[in-house]
Amino acid sequence: MSTYVRFLYEFLDQLLGGIITALKGLVLGVIQMFDVRAYASLIKEYSKDFKGGEWVLVVIAVVVTIVVLLLVILLVWFIIRRILKFRKTLVEQESLLEELADLQRKVVQLMKEKDELYAMKVSQLGFKPTDSALSEGAEAEGKEEGEEEEDIPENAQSSRFPKLTTIDIEYANYKIMNYGNSFTLPELVSNFRNFAASELKLYYQEDLIRLYIAALASTKLVILQGISGTGKTSLAYAWGKFLKHDSCVASVQPSWRDRTELFGYFNEFTKKFNETEVLKEIYLAGYTDDIYTVILDEMNISRVEYYFAEMLSILEMPSQDEWIVELVPSAWPDDPKHLDQGKLKIAPNVWYIGTINNDDSTFMVTDKVYDRAMPIDINDKGQVFEPIPTEAQDINYSYVRSLFDEAMNNNQITQETLDKIDKMDDYVIKHFRIAFGNRIVAHMKKFVPVYVGAGGTELDGVDYFIARKILRKFEQLNISYIRDEIDGFVKFLEDTFGKGKMHECVDYLLRLKKLT
């Protein structure tokens, strides 16, 4: 053991001695750099041997030395200033976050006090919080606040999930229907476009509908973004009408902070679960083979990762059997049929369509959200055309899913294109220090084949996907620093994929360049 102690002592002595020597050398070097007496001594020592022209060079050497020393001082001062400024920014951000958390705690406390006051008011009337009179009082209060009154059957009113139990009653004898669908993906695009125009007077370009269908095939969260008034919400609304299931519209509010805004919460005083329309839509979808749509209108008016984080994680699970959300921690005997120990399985036949307006009143959508969603830009108003009269259709989710799977098998991205994408990935890493992970590549292998199956071309699909999912990350960079690299990247894209083939990417890059 003593041998090891001696070894450890000498080992650490070697390490610490090196560190001390390095620090000592740094200090001695700085002292030597600013030793004015040494400079003066050298000049005095050689002054007797200098001739007229050499004195000029001596003066130049002294001036250059002074400039270099001043530059060193300025550099050190600038670095210290930047560090202090960065630390100040972090402190301010932490202070704002703490203030926000404090406000949230106060809101929770106020809500708790409100419930306690309400319970005291009820107790003064001689009732307990579990009594039916309290439930009626809570319903009356909700009605005063503008909530819509719903007809709840008597045998569902005793359940803590009355709305979900009502669905159980209504669908007790429901059998999944086979609508005998036989359309193709191009026909689905055409039918939806003509329906929107002929029935709703909403006009969309065919390629936009093709992108929308491909986005549905690749992810459960589609983001429609662009300037206000171009029909983002209308597109998702028309999709619900086309499927004969009106879209469930959830108008996001600035106060949304957690998942209770989507699913609701259990009220300890009323002993009822405050069920939202989104929860009802998801629960109803579990009974059928139809397609349902939830619209998250103005989804970035609050931070998406606050209220939708759990859904993002759930929908990322590879197996749909793992798509489970816990509503309550334990089961009650009269809980809804599809609730297992307080847990609800998220139905796969529901899509979530978020609309985004990018302005000063909204929050920036983070990479965590964008990487798991498919953004579609809608910045142009549709041109009026003469549509073929088309009615709404009953469509089986399983049939549409089979069309998506068939397209993914028959229209896989060619190896030549994948090689070009790998080459582009290397270029972007080298010149912009940005890389895209396996999630985005897997996403592209779903999106592009369905886009092709719906009537598009492979390169157009790849072009649009790269522009919206990969090049979008350039916005995180300092545009002024990468400005000179943009022209080279545009030339690389045209040389690799063909001139004029990647117009979405090129247009996006040129718009970025104009921002500098």
Backbone torsions as a table, in degrees:
resi	resn	phi	psi	omega
1	MET	NA	-36.9	-179.6
2	SER	-64.5	-32.0	177.8
3	THR	-63.4	-42.8	-178.9
4	TYR	-66.2	-38.4	179.6
5	VAL	-62.3	-43.2	178.5
6	ARG	-63.5	-41.4	178.6
7	PHE	-60.9	-46.2	-177.8
8	LEU	-63.9	-38.5	179.2
9	TYR	-62.7	-49.3	-178.7
10	GLU	-67.2	-34.6	179.9
11	PHE	-64.1	-48.8	179.3
12	LEU	-69.1	-33.7	177.5
13	ASP	-62.1	-38.0	177.5
14	GLN	-64.0	-44.4	-178.6
15	LEU	-67.5	-53.2	-177.6
16	LEU	-66.2	-34.9	177.0
17	GLY	-62.4	-39.3	177.8
18	GLY	-64.7	-42.0	179.5
19	ILE	-63.5	-44.9	-179.5
20	ILE	-63.3	-42.5	179.2
21	THR	-61.7	-41.3	-180.0
22	ALA	-64.5	-44.3	179.2
23	LEU	-65.9	-40.5	178.9
24	LYS	-63.4	-42.3	179.1
25	GLY	-63.4	-38.2	178.7
26	LEU	-64.2	-45.8	179.5
27	VAL	-63.4	-46.5	179.7
28	LEU	-62.2	-37.0	178.6
29	GLY	-64.3	-42.4	178.5
30	VAL	-64.6	-43.2	179.2
31	ILE	-60.7	-41.8	-179.8
32	GLN	-65.5	-38.6	179.8
33	MET	-60.9	-37.5	-174.6
34	PHE	-105.3	20.6	179.4
35	ASP	-82.5	91.2	-177.1
36	VAL	-64.8	-37.2	-179.3
37	ARG	-61.3	-37.6	179.9
38	ALA	-65.6	-42.4	177.3
39	TYR	-61.1	-45.1	-178.9
40	ALA	-64.4	-38.2	-180.0
41	SER	-64.3	-40.7	178.1
42	LEU	-63.4	-44.6	-179.5
43	ILE	-62.3	-42.4	-179.2
44	LYS	-64.8	-38.5	-177.6
45	GLU	-64.7	-38.7	-176.6
46	TYR	-97.7	-0.2	-173.4
47	SER	-64.5	-31.2	-177.9
48	LYS	-68.9	-26.1	-176.0
49	ASP	-96.1	-10.1	179.7
50	PHE	-71.9	140.1	173.4
51	LYS	-100.8	-178.3	-174.3
52	GLY	-57.2	-49.3	-178.0
53	GLY	-69.4	-31.4	-179.2
54	GLU	-68.6	-30.5	177.6
55	TRP	-63.2	-34.2	177.2
56	VAL	-63.0	-43.7	178.9
57	LEU	-65.4	-35.7	177.8
58	VAL	-62.6	-43.9	179.2
59	VAL	-61.8	-42.5	179.1
60	ILE	-61.7	-43.3	179.8
61	ALA	-61.9	-40.8	179.2
62	VAL	-64.7	-44.4	-179.9
63	VAL	-62.2	-45.5	179.8
64	VAL	-61.0	-41.1	179.4
65	THR	-62.2	-43.4	179.2
66	ILE	-62.8	-42.2	179.4
67	VAL	-62.3	-44.3	-179.8
68	VAL	-61.6	-44.0	179.8
69	LEU	-63.8	-39.6	177.5
70	LEU	-64.6	-39.5	178.5
71	LEU	-63.8	-39.2	177.3
72	VAL	-62.1	-43.8	179.1
73	ILE	-62.5	-44.8	179.2
74	LEU	-62.4	-39.5	179.9
75	LEU	-63.7	-44.9	178.7
76	VAL	-62.4	-42.8	179.3
77	TRP	-62.9	-41.0	-179.8
78	PHE	-64.9	-43.0	179.7
79	ILE	-63.5	-44.7	179.1
80	ILE	-61.9	-41.3	179.7
81	ARG	-63.2	-43.1	179.2
82	ARG	-63.8	-40.4	179.4
83	ILE	-63.0	-44.6	-179.9
84	LEU	-65.5	-38.9	178.9
85	LYS	-65.8	-42.7	179.0
86	PHE	-63.1	-41.8	179.4
87	ARG	-65.3	-38.2	178.9
88	LYS	-63.1	-40.9	178.3
89	THR	-63.1	-43.5	178.5
90	LEU	-61.8	-41.8	179.7
91	VAL	-63.1	-41.3	179.3
92	GLU	-65.0	-42.0	178.6
93	GLN	-62.4	-44.3	178.9
94	GLU	-62.9	-37.4	178.9
95	SER	-64.8	-41.2	178.5
96	LEU	-65.6	-41.0	178.7
97	LEU	-64.0	-41.0	178.0
98	GLU	-64.3	-39.2	178.7
99	GLU	-64.9	-41.5	178.2
100	LEU	-63.0	-45.0	178.9
101	ALA	-61.7	-38.0	179.0
102	ASP	-65.3	-40.7	177.9
103	LEU	-63.9	-39.7	178.2
104	GLN	-63.4	-41.6	177.9
105	ARG	-62.9	-38.1	178.7
106	LYS	-66.3	-38.5	177.8
107	VAL	-62.4	-44.8	178.4
108	VAL	-60.9	-42.4	-179.7
109	GLN	-64.7	-40.1	178.6
110	LEU	-65.2	-40.5	177.5
111	MET	-63.0	-39.6	179.3
112	LYS	-65.1	-42.7	179.1
113	GLU	-64.0	-37.6	178.4
114	LYS	-62.0	-45.6	178.9
115	ASP	-62.8	-39.9	179.7
116	GLU	-64.8	-42.5	177.9
117	LEU	-62.7	-39.3	179.6
118	TYR	-65.9	-40.4	178.5
119	ALA	-64.4	-39.1	177.8
120	MET	-64.4	-40.0	179.0
121	LYS	-61.7	-41.8	-179.5
122	VAL	-68.2	-40.4	-178.4
123	SER	-64.9	-31.0	177.5
124	GLN	-65.5	-25.8	178.1
125	LEU	-83.2	-3.6	176.8
126	GLY	92.6	16.4	-179.9
127	PHE	-112.0	161.2	172.0
128	LYS	-99.7	158.7	-179.2
129	PRO	-58.4	-23.3	-177.4
130	THR	-89.7	-6.6	-177.5
131	ASP	-69.5	155.1	-178.0
132	SER	-64.3	-29.7	179.7
133	ALA	-61.7	-35.7	177.8
134	LEU	-65.7	-41.9	178.4
135	SER	-59.5	-41.5	179.0
136	GLU	-65.7	-38.7	178.6
137	GLY	-64.3	-40.4	178.6
138	ALA	-64.1	-40.3	179.1
139	GLU	-64.6	-39.2	179.2
140	ALA	-64.9	-39.6	178.6
141	GLU	-63.8	-42.8	178.0
142	GLY	-61.7	-37.9	179.8
143	LYS	-65.6	-37.2	178.1
144	GLU	-64.2	-32.1	-178.4
145	GLU	-82.7	1.9	173.7
146	GLY	100.8	8.4	179.6
147	GLU	-75.9	143.8	-179.9
148	GLU	-73.4	138.8	178.9
149	GLU	-84.0	135.1	-178.9
150	GLU	-118.6	150.0	177.4
151	ASP	-83.4	110.0	179.2
152	ILE	-105.9	121.4	177.8
153	PRO	-57.0	151.5	-177.6
154	GLU	-59.4	-38.6	-178.5
155	ASN	-76.2	-1.0	175.5
156	ALA	-107.2	-14.5	-175.4
157	GLN	-68.6	-25.5	-179.7
158	SER	-78.5	-16.5	-179.6
159	SER	-74.8	149.6	175.6
160	ARG	-76.0	-11.2	173.5
161	PHE	-118.8	69.2	-173.6
162	PRO	-61.6	-37.9	-177.8
163	LYS	-70.6	-41.1	178.9
164	LEU	-69.7	-37.1	177.1
165	THR	-65.4	-35.0	175.5
166	THR	-60.7	-40.1	176.8
167	ILE	-62.9	-41.3	177.1
168	ASP	-56.9	-42.8	-178.5
169	ILE	-67.3	-44.5	-177.2
170	GLU	-67.9	-31.2	-176.4
171	TYR	-107.6	21.9	-177.7
172	ALA	-59.0	-37.4	-177.8
173	ASN	-110.4	19.1	-176.6
174	TYR	-73.7	137.7	174.1
175	LYS	-120.9	135.1	-179.4
176	ILE	-61.1	131.4	-175.6
177	MET	-99.9	141.1	173.4
178	ASN	-100.0	113.3	-175.3
179	TYR	-82.6	-2.2	177.9
180	GLY	65.0	37.8	-179.7
181	ASN	-64.0	143.7	-179.7
182	SER	-140.6	7.9	-177.7
183	PHE	-74.0	161.8	175.5
184	THR	-100.5	173.1	178.7
185	LEU	-62.5	-44.7	175.8
186	PRO	-60.0	-36.0	178.4
187	GLU	-69.3	-35.5	176.7
188	LEU	-62.3	-42.8	178.0
189	VAL	-61.3	-48.1	-178.1
190	SER	-65.3	-43.9	-178.4
191	ASN	-62.2	-45.7	-179.0
192	PHE	-65.1	-42.3	-179.5
193	ARG	-62.8	-44.5	-179.5
194	ASN	-69.4	-35.6	177.0
195	PHE	-62.8	-48.2	-178.8
196	ALA	-59.1	-38.5	-178.2
197	ALA	-76.4	-45.5	-174.2
198	SER	-76.8	-35.4	-175.7
199	GLU	-97.5	-33.3	-173.5
200	LEU	-115.5	-4.3	-178.3
201	LYS	58.8	35.7	175.2
202	LEU	-110.3	122.6	-172.2
203	TYR	-112.5	122.2	-179.0
204	TYR	-127.5	147.9	176.1
205	GLN	-70.8	148.2	-176.8
206	GLU	-61.3	-38.1	-177.8
207	ASP	-67.5	-31.9	177.2
208	LEU	-64.2	-43.4	178.3
209	ILE	-64.7	-37.5	178.5
210	ARG	-63.2	-43.3	177.2
211	LEU	-63.3	-39.3	-179.2
212	TYR	-64.1	-45.1	179.5
213	ILE	-64.3	-42.3	179.0
214	ALA	-64.1	-36.6	178.2
215	ALA	-64.8	-40.9	177.9
216	LEU	-61.7	-34.2	-179.4
217	ALA	-71.2	-26.8	-171.1
218	SER	-96.6	-19.4	-176.7
219	THR	-160.1	161.3	177.2
220	LYS	-90.1	-10.4	179.2
221	LEU	-118.3	114.0	178.2
222	VAL	-112.5	133.1	-179.7
223	ILE	-111.5	119.7	175.9
224	LEU	-99.9	115.8	-174.1
225	GLN	-128.5	158.0	179.8
226	GLY	149.0	-172.8	-178.0
227	ILE	-71.9	157.9	-176.8
228	SER	-68.1	143.0	173.8
229	GLY	90.5	11.2	-178.3
230	THR	-99.6	2.9	173.2
231	GLY	95.1	30.0	-178.8
232	LYS	-68.4	-55.4	179.4
233	THR	-64.5	-35.7	-178.7
234	SER	-62.6	-34.7	-179.9
235	LEU	-63.8	-48.4	178.9
236	ALA	-66.4	-36.0	177.6
237	TYR	-64.3	-44.5	-180.0
238	ALA	-64.6	-34.2	178.9
239	TRP	-62.7	-42.1	176.9
240	GLY	-64.0	-43.1	177.9
241	LYS	-62.3	-40.0	-179.9
242	PHE	-62.4	-34.2	-178.1
243	LEU	-88.6	1.1	-178.5
244	LYS	66.2	22.3	173.6
245	HIS	-134.5	103.0	-178.4
246	ASP	-55.1	136.8	179.1
247	SER	-64.3	140.9	175.8
248	CYS	-84.4	114.3	-176.3
249	VAL	-95.5	118.5	175.2
250	ALA	-109.5	103.7	-179.2
251	SER	-79.1	106.9	-177.7
252	VAL	-64.9	137.6	-180.0
253	GLN	-113.7	153.7	179.2
254	PRO	-59.2	-22.2	-177.1
255	SER	-83.0	-3.9	-178.0
256	TRP	-66.7	121.8	-175.6
257	ARG	-127.1	-18.7	-178.1
258	ASP	-151.5	-176.9	-172.5
259	ARG	-69.3	-15.7	-179.8
260	THR	-63.0	-22.8	177.8
261	GLU	-67.3	-27.8	179.6
262	LEU	-90.0	-46.5	-171.7
263	PHE	-99.8	-23.5	-174.9
264	GLY	99.5	-171.6	-176.9
265	TYR	-153.8	159.8	179.8
266	PHE	-90.9	124.3	178.9
267	ASN	-89.7	115.9	-175.4
268	GLU	-67.5	-22.4	-177.1
269	PHE	-86.1	-45.0	179.7
270	THR	-83.0	-14.8	-175.8
271	LYS	58.7	32.5	176.9
272	LYS	-124.0	150.6	175.8
273	PHE	-93.2	125.1	179.0
274	ASN	-76.9	94.6	-173.4
275	GLU	-83.2	132.7	178.0
276	THR	-93.1	167.2	177.8
277	GLU	-66.9	-32.8	178.2
278	VAL	-64.4	-43.4	178.2
279	LEU	-61.2	-43.1	178.3
280	LYS	-60.5	-42.2	-178.6
281	GLU	-64.1	-43.3	179.2
282	ILE	-65.2	-41.6	-179.6
283	TYR	-66.0	-43.0	179.4
284	LEU	-62.6	-39.5	-179.0
285	ALA	-60.7	-28.7	179.8
286	GLY	-66.1	-14.7	-180.0
287	TYR	-89.8	-20.8	-168.2
288	THR	-121.4	176.3	172.9
289	ASP	-114.2	24.8	178.1
290	ASP	-90.9	175.4	-179.1
291	ILE	-107.8	132.9	-177.8
292	TYR	-123.1	152.6	-176.8
293	THR	-132.2	129.8	173.3
294	VAL	-110.7	122.3	179.7
295	ILE	-98.7	119.6	173.7
296	LEU	-94.8	86.4	-173.2
297	ASP	-74.4	132.7	-176.4
298	GLU	54.0	50.7	-170.1
299	MET	-63.5	-22.8	-178.7
300	ASN	-99.9	17.7	172.5
301	ILE	-73.3	-17.7	166.9
302	SER	-126.9	168.0	-178.9
303	ARG	-71.8	120.5	-175.1
304	VAL	-60.2	-39.5	-176.6
305	GLU	-69.9	-10.8	175.4
306	TYR	-74.6	-55.0	-171.4
307	TYR	-97.1	-15.8	-176.1
308	PHE	-114.6	7.4	-175.4
309	ALA	-60.5	-44.5	-177.7
310	GLU	-64.3	-40.3	179.0
311	MET	-65.7	-38.1	177.4
312	LEU	-59.6	-42.3	179.7
313	SER	-69.4	-41.4	-178.7
314	ILE	-64.2	-47.4	-177.3
315	LEU	-69.3	-12.4	178.2
316	GLU	-84.2	-14.8	-179.3
317	MET	-61.8	134.5	-177.1
318	PRO	-66.2	-30.6	-179.2
319	SER	-105.1	130.7	179.4
320	GLN	-67.3	-17.8	175.2
321	ASP	-66.6	-17.9	179.8
322	GLU	-94.0	1.0	-179.9
323	TRP	-80.3	77.5	-173.8
324	ILE	-129.1	136.2	176.2
325	VAL	-123.0	137.7	179.4
326	GLU	-91.0	118.1	179.4
327	LEU	-89.3	-42.3	178.7
328	VAL	-138.1	153.6	-174.1
329	PRO	-75.3	-16.2	-177.0
330	SER	-145.2	165.7	-177.7
331	ALA	-96.9	147.6	171.2
332	TRP	-115.9	152.8	-176.0
333	PRO	-57.2	-34.6	-176.0
334	ASP	-99.5	21.3	176.9
335	ASP	-64.5	156.6	179.1
336	PRO	-55.6	155.7	-173.3
337	LYS	-59.7	-40.5	-174.4
338	HIS	-91.0	11.0	173.7
339	LEU	-96.2	120.9	-178.7
340	ASP	-110.8	107.3	-178.4
341	GLN	54.4	40.6	178.3
342	GLY	80.4	3.6	-177.6
343	LYS	-109.0	141.9	-179.7
344	LEU	-117.9	131.6	175.9
345	LYS	-82.8	127.5	-179.2
346	ILE	-73.1	123.2	-178.4
347	ALA	-68.1	135.5	-178.5
348	PRO	-76.2	-13.1	-176.9
349	ASN	-91.7	26.7	175.5
350	VAL	-118.9	131.6	173.8
351	TRP	-111.6	149.2	-178.8
352	TYR	-115.2	115.0	-175.8
353	ILE	-109.1	112.9	178.8
354	GLY	-99.4	139.5	175.1
355	THR	-110.6	142.1	-174.0
356	ILE	-133.9	131.6	167.2
357	ASN	-112.0	121.6	-178.5
358	ASN	-90.1	97.2	177.2
359	ASP	-146.8	-175.5	-174.4
360	ASP	-70.4	-15.9	-177.1
361	SER	-88.8	0.0	-175.4
362	THR	-120.1	166.5	178.3
363	PHE	-93.8	153.0	175.0
364	MET	-72.5	136.4	177.5
365	VAL	-82.4	128.6	-173.4
366	THR	-80.4	166.9	178.2
367	ASP	-60.0	-35.5	-179.2
368	LYS	-56.2	-38.5	179.8
369	VAL	-77.6	-49.1	-176.5
370	TYR	-61.5	-37.8	-178.1
371	ASP	-65.4	-25.5	-177.9
372	ARG	-100.0	-3.0	-178.0
373	ALA	-117.5	174.1	172.5
374	MET	-121.0	108.2	179.8
375	PRO	-81.2	140.8	175.3
376	ILE	-128.1	126.4	179.7
377	ASP	-86.6	130.3	174.1
378	ILE	-126.2	97.5	-176.7
379	ASN	-119.3	-0.5	-178.9
380	ASP	-122.8	141.0	175.3
381	LYS	-75.8	141.1	-178.7
382	GLY	-67.5	145.1	178.1
383	GLN	-86.6	133.9	-179.3
384	VAL	-65.3	136.1	176.7
385	PHE	-140.9	167.8	179.9
386	GLU	-90.0	105.1	-174.2
387	PRO	-84.6	161.5	170.2
388	ILE	-83.0	123.7	180.0
389	PRO	-54.0	123.3	-176.5
390	THR	-137.1	134.6	179.9
391	GLU	-95.8	165.6	175.1
392	ALA	-63.7	155.2	-174.2
393	GLN	-126.8	147.4	167.6
394	ASP	-86.4	120.9	-175.0
395	ILE	-129.3	130.9	176.0
396	ASN	-79.7	133.0	175.3
397	TYR	-59.3	-42.6	-177.7
398	SER	-61.9	-33.7	179.5
399	TYR	-70.3	-43.8	178.6
400	VAL	-63.9	-39.6	177.7
401	ARG	-61.6	-37.1	178.4
402	SER	-67.8	-35.8	176.3
403	LEU	-64.3	-41.9	178.5
404	PHE	-62.2	-47.0	-178.4
405	ASP	-62.8	-40.7	179.6
406	GLU	-63.7	-41.7	179.0
407	ALA	-65.2	-38.8	179.8
408	MET	-66.6	-31.4	178.5
409	ASN	-78.6	-37.4	-173.7
410	ASN	-88.5	-19.8	-174.3
411	ASN	-124.5	40.6	-179.3
412	GLN	-60.6	145.3	179.9
413	ILE	-60.5	131.2	-176.4
414	THR	-65.3	153.9	-179.4
415	GLN	-63.4	-33.3	178.9
416	GLU	-61.7	-44.1	178.9
417	THR	-68.0	-39.6	178.3
418	LEU	-62.4	-37.4	177.5
419	ASP	-64.4	-39.4	178.6
420	LYS	-66.3	-37.5	178.7
421	ILE	-66.9	-40.8	176.3
422	ASP	-61.4	-40.1	178.9
423	LYS	-64.4	-40.2	177.5
424	MET	-65.7	-38.4	178.5
425	ASP	-59.6	-45.0	178.3
426	ASP	-61.5	-39.7	-179.1
427	TYR	-65.1	-44.8	-178.3
428	VAL	-65.3	-40.2	178.1
429	ILE	-62.7	-43.4	-176.3
430	LYS	-67.9	-43.1	-171.8
431	HIS	-97.8	-23.9	-175.5
432	PHE	-124.1	-4.3	-179.8
433	ARG	56.7	40.2	177.9
434	ILE	-129.1	137.5	177.8
435	ALA	-134.2	154.0	176.2
436	PHE	-114.8	139.7	-171.7
437	GLY	-86.5	-175.2	-178.2
438	ASN	-65.2	-29.5	-179.7
439	ARG	-60.8	-43.9	-177.9
440	ILE	-69.4	-38.2	178.1
441	VAL	-64.3	-44.0	178.2
442	ALA	-62.9	-37.6	177.8
443	HIS	-62.9	-43.0	-179.7
444	MET	-64.7	-34.2	-179.3
445	LYS	-71.5	-11.1	171.9
446	LYS	-95.9	-43.1	-174.3
447	PHE	-66.2	-51.0	-173.5
448	VAL	-64.3	-46.5	179.2
449	PRO	-59.2	-39.1	179.4
450	VAL	-71.4	-36.1	175.0
451	TYR	-60.2	-41.5	177.0
452	VAL	-66.9	-43.9	179.8
453	GLY	-62.9	-25.5	179.7
454	ALA	-87.1	2.9	175.6
455	GLY	115.5	1.6	179.6
456	GLY	-92.6	-177.1	177.9
457	THR	-108.9	157.3	-175.9
458	GLU	-61.7	-48.3	-176.8
459	LEU	-66.5	-34.8	177.0
460	ASP	-64.3	-41.2	178.2
461	GLY	-65.6	-43.9	178.3
462	VAL	-63.6	-43.0	179.9
463	ASP	-58.1	-49.7	-178.3
464	TYR	-65.6	-42.0	-178.0
465	PHE	-64.2	-46.2	-178.8
466	ILE	-63.1	-42.4	-178.6
467	ALA	-62.5	-40.1	-174.3
468	ARG	-88.7	-27.6	-173.6
469	LYS	-105.0	-27.5	-174.3
470	ILE	-110.4	-54.4	-178.0
471	LEU	-66.3	-21.8	176.2
472	ARG	-57.2	-27.4	-179.8
473	LYS	-66.8	-17.6	178.6
474	PHE	-63.6	-23.6	-178.7
475	GLU	-64.5	-20.0	178.7
476	GLN	-76.8	-17.0	-176.2
477	LEU	-86.7	165.3	172.0
478	ASN	-77.8	106.9	-172.3
479	ILE	-59.1	-33.9	-178.4
480	SER	-64.5	-27.6	-179.5
481	TYR	-79.1	-28.9	-177.6
482	ILE	-100.7	2.4	-175.9
483	ARG	-55.6	-44.5	-177.4
484	ASP	-71.0	-17.8	179.9
485	GLU	-86.4	-15.8	-174.5
486	ILE	-65.8	-44.1	-179.3
487	ASP	-60.6	-39.9	178.1
488	GLY	-65.5	-37.0	179.4
489	PHE	-69.1	-39.2	176.9
490	VAL	-60.2	-43.9	179.0
491	LYS	-64.2	-39.1	177.9
492	PHE	-60.9	-45.1	-179.8
493	LEU	-61.1	-42.8	-179.0
494	GLU	-70.3	-35.6	178.2
495	ASP	-71.4	-35.2	-175.5
496	THR	-82.2	-47.4	-174.4
497	PHE	-99.6	-16.0	-178.2
498	GLY	113.1	141.7	-177.8
499	LYS	-64.4	127.4	178.5
500	GLY	81.6	-1.2	-177.6
501	LYS	-82.0	-28.9	-176.6
502	MET	-111.6	54.9	-173.5
503	HIS	-68.6	-31.9	178.0
504	GLU	-64.5	-45.0	179.0
505	CYS	-64.5	-45.3	-178.3
506	VAL	-64.0	-45.0	178.8
507	ASP	-60.5	-40.7	179.9
508	TYR	-64.3	-44.9	-179.6
509	LEU	-63.4	-40.1	179.8
510	LEU	-68.2	-34.0	175.4
511	ARG	-65.9	-39.2	176.5
512	LEU	-61.4	-40.9	-178.0
513	LYS	-63.1	-34.7	-179.1
514	LYS	-69.4	-19.8	-178.6
515	LEU	-73.0	-17.4	-177.6
516	THR	-83.0	NA	NA
